[in-house]
């Protein structure tokens, strides 16, 4: 079992069962991949100043999440988001669940957002998630007070896609 999907952090209660059901949906929806680091071509859209850049090496990510001047690359497979340090994207905020949500990126480049029974919910473009939903570039994911926007890497973006990361 992937350690990012354990439910040991939850007490034996209703939320643990909700998390386990969400985990089963997630496990049926993806295949795991390796974790590439950020590519140096990933910079903030619209010429914004990118002040936090992760080390560059590994495979080119197709997608990333952006939050202000931060870029979080998404790898093919499972990308977990939450406040625990072993998540792929760590958001250290007390209102964010330890295992808040996950994004699955499949081999064809589709992204699906799953809420993993988070306490405060996951919102997509202002609507609370009640089931897994496919993401499109430009979609805004709201996790408590944090807003993450899905963007495409220019190498996989189409010419008419306005939500790309400029090269």
Secondary structure, DSSP 8 states (H G I E B T S, - for coil): --GGG--TTS-SSHHHHHHHHHHHHHHHH----------TT---GGG----B-----SS--SEEEEETTEEEEE-SEEEEEESSTTSSEE---TTS-TT-EEEEE-TTS-EEEEE-S-SS--EETTEE-SS-EEE-TT-EEEETTEEEEEEEETTT--TT-SSEE--
